[in-house]
């Protein structure tokens, strides 16, 4: 089962070994209860995950938008991110390749894309 909120769950799932060759900044926008916007900076195996504030003036490499319900289904393995993206439940703005790199980092073994 998921942690109390999706961002805490992502922190728990972070796989630094899978992220060792990744350097990117993501804006994660989650709608619904316990939703919000967060900046995830991944730099060579390190994760910095902070609440997004417009004053931060951050230019993400990739923006991912999803509802909390759909994200929970993805995390539980009941919905693939590719299916969610193709059906409009999950949107990606920026490089699709960067979004795909998140699969082994947060969802190892789930075959999300």
C-alpha beads as a LAMMPS data file, in Angstrom:
LAMMPS data file: protein, C-alpha beads

113 atoms
112 bonds

1 atom types
1 bond types

-500.0 500.0 xlo xhi
-500.0 500.0 ylo yhi
-500.0 500.0 zlo zhi

Masses

1 110.0

Atoms # bond

1 1 1 0.000 0.000 0.000
2 1 1 1.079 3.565 -0.560
3 1 1 2.533 5.908 2.001
4 1 1 0.401 8.735 3.369
5 1 1 1.012 10.776 0.226
6 1 1 2.384 10.066 -3.243
7 1 1 5.530 12.180 -2.859
8 1 1 6.553 10.318 0.299
9 1 1 6.002 7.085 -1.610
10 1 1 8.230 8.285 -4.457
11 1 1 10.960 9.184 -1.949
12 1 1 10.752 5.683 -0.474
13 1 1 10.919 4.069 -3.917
14 1 1 13.886 6.098 -5.195
15 1 1 16.604 3.784 -6.519
16 1 1 19.921 5.686 -6.510
17 1 1 21.690 2.941 -8.463
18 1 1 19.198 3.278 -11.330
19 1 1 19.647 7.066 -11.234
20 1 1 23.442 7.077 -11.292
21 1 1 23.626 8.291 -14.913
22 1 1 20.659 10.672 -14.792
23 1 1 20.879 14.427 -14.425
24 1 1 17.514 16.106 -14.957
25 1 1 14.964 18.357 -13.301
26 1 1 11.332 17.243 -13.286
27 1 1 8.224 19.160 -12.310
28 1 1 5.665 16.730 -10.919
29 1 1 2.131 18.096 -10.780
30 1 1 -0.386 15.962 -8.906
31 1 1 -4.059 16.959 -8.814
32 1 1 -6.614 15.958 -6.217
33 1 1 -6.377 15.273 -2.463
34 1 1 -2.771 15.478 -1.204
35 1 1 -1.854 16.886 -4.589
36 1 1 0.418 19.760 -5.411
37 1 1 3.540 20.490 -7.416
38 1 1 7.039 19.283 -6.633
39 1 1 10.439 19.661 -8.212
40 1 1 12.490 16.490 -8.421
41 1 1 16.148 17.083 -9.172
42 1 1 17.987 13.892 -9.955
43 1 1 21.739 14.231 -10.240
44 1 1 23.919 11.145 -10.572
45 1 1 22.165 8.994 -8.001
46 1 1 20.958 11.779 -5.715
47 1 1 17.359 12.942 -5.346
48 1 1 16.335 16.384 -4.175
49 1 1 12.540 16.595 -3.953
50 1 1 11.071 19.940 -2.901
51 1 1 7.687 21.619 -2.999
52 1 1 7.431 23.805 -6.078
53 1 1 7.141 27.525 -5.466
54 1 1 6.744 29.862 -8.468
55 1 1 9.371 32.120 -6.909
56 1 1 11.956 29.339 -7.389
57 1 1 12.117 30.237 -11.090
58 1 1 12.877 26.645 -12.095
59 1 1 12.945 25.484 -15.713
60 1 1 12.198 21.764 -15.635
61 1 1 13.526 19.444 -18.327
62 1 1 10.272 17.483 -18.125
63 1 1 6.864 18.146 -16.578
64 1 1 4.611 15.269 -15.569
65 1 1 0.974 15.879 -14.637
66 1 1 -1.309 13.214 -13.174
67 1 1 -4.154 12.904 -10.691
68 1 1 -3.419 11.396 -7.292
69 1 1 -5.829 8.538 -8.056
70 1 1 -4.133 7.671 -11.347
71 1 1 -0.670 7.934 -9.789
72 1 1 -1.736 5.535 -7.054
73 1 1 -2.953 3.070 -9.700
74 1 1 0.396 3.385 -11.494
75 1 1 2.339 2.870 -8.251
76 1 1 0.222 -0.164 -7.386
77 1 1 0.977 -1.699 -10.794
78 1 1 -2.691 -1.586 -11.849
79 1 1 -2.087 0.919 -14.646
80 1 1 0.955 1.392 -16.835
81 1 1 2.260 4.910 -17.315
82 1 1 2.199 4.363 -21.085
83 1 1 -1.511 3.502 -20.987
84 1 1 -2.142 6.491 -18.714
85 1 1 -0.221 8.773 -21.099
86 1 1 -1.963 7.474 -24.224
87 1 1 -5.385 7.865 -22.626
88 1 1 -4.658 11.404 -21.397
89 1 1 -4.652 10.448 -17.710
90 1 1 -0.949 11.339 -17.453
91 1 1 0.599 14.134 -19.477
92 1 1 4.247 14.683 -20.270
93 1 1 5.625 18.026 -21.394
94 1 1 9.237 17.911 -22.473
95 1 1 11.406 14.968 -23.402
96 1 1 9.577 11.643 -23.352
97 1 1 12.946 9.945 -22.878
98 1 1 13.438 11.749 -19.573
99 1 1 10.025 10.602 -18.377
100 1 1 10.873 7.034 -19.367
101 1 1 14.047 7.195 -17.269
102 1 1 11.845 7.487 -14.175
103 1 1 10.569 3.924 -14.593
104 1 1 13.636 2.090 -13.245
105 1 1 14.295 4.895 -10.766
106 1 1 10.906 4.713 -9.055
107 1 1 9.135 1.628 -10.437
108 1 1 11.801 -1.057 -10.901
109 1 1 10.325 -4.299 -12.178
110 1 1 6.901 -2.863 -13.030
111 1 1 7.423 -2.440 -16.777
112 1 1 5.700 0.919 -16.795
113 1 1 6.421 1.986 -20.387

Bonds

1 1 1 2
2 1 2 3
3 1 3 4
4 1 4 5
5 1 5 6
6 1 6 7
7 1 7 8
8 1 8 9
9 1 9 10
10 1 10 11
11 1 11 12
12 1 12 13
13 1 13 14
14 1 14 15
15 1 15 16
16 1 16 17
17 1 17 18
18 1 18 19
19 1 19 20
20 1 20 21
21 1 21 22
22 1 22 23
23 1 23 24
24 1 24 25
25 1 25 26
26 1 26 27
27 1 27 28
28 1 28 29
29 1 29 30
30 1 30 31
31 1 31 32
32 1 32 33
33 1 33 34
34 1 34 35
35 1 35 36
36 1 36 37
37 1 37 38
38 1 38 39
39 1 39 40
40 1 40 41
41 1 41 42
42 1 42 43
43 1 43 44
44 1 44 45
45 1 45 46
46 1 46 47
47 1 47 48
48 1 48 49
49 1 49 50
50 1 50 51
51 1 51 52
52 1 52 53
53 1 53 54
54 1 54 55
55 1 55 56
56 1 56 57
57 1 57 58
58 1 58 59
59 1 59 60
60 1 60 61
61 1 61 62
62 1 62 63
63 1 63 64
64 1 64 65
65 1 65 66
66 1 66 67
67 1 67 68
68 1 68 69
69 1 69 70
70 1 70 71
71 1 71 72
72 1 72 73
73 1 73 74
74 1 74 75
75 1 75 76
76 1 76 77
77 1 77 78
78 1 78 79
79 1 79 80
80 1 80 81
81 1 81 82
82 1 82 83
83 1 83 84
84 1 84 85
85 1 85 86
86 1 86 87
87 1 87 88
88 1 88 89
89 1 89 90
90 1 90 91
91 1 91 92
92 1 92 93
93 1 93 94
94 1 94 95
95 1 95 96
96 1 96 97
97 1 97 98
98 1 98 99
99 1 99 100
100 1 100 101
101 1 101 102
102 1 102 103
103 1 103 104
104 1 104 105
105 1 105 106
106 1 106 107
107 1 107 108
108 1 108 109
109 1 109 110
110 1 110 111
111 1 111 112
112 1 112 113
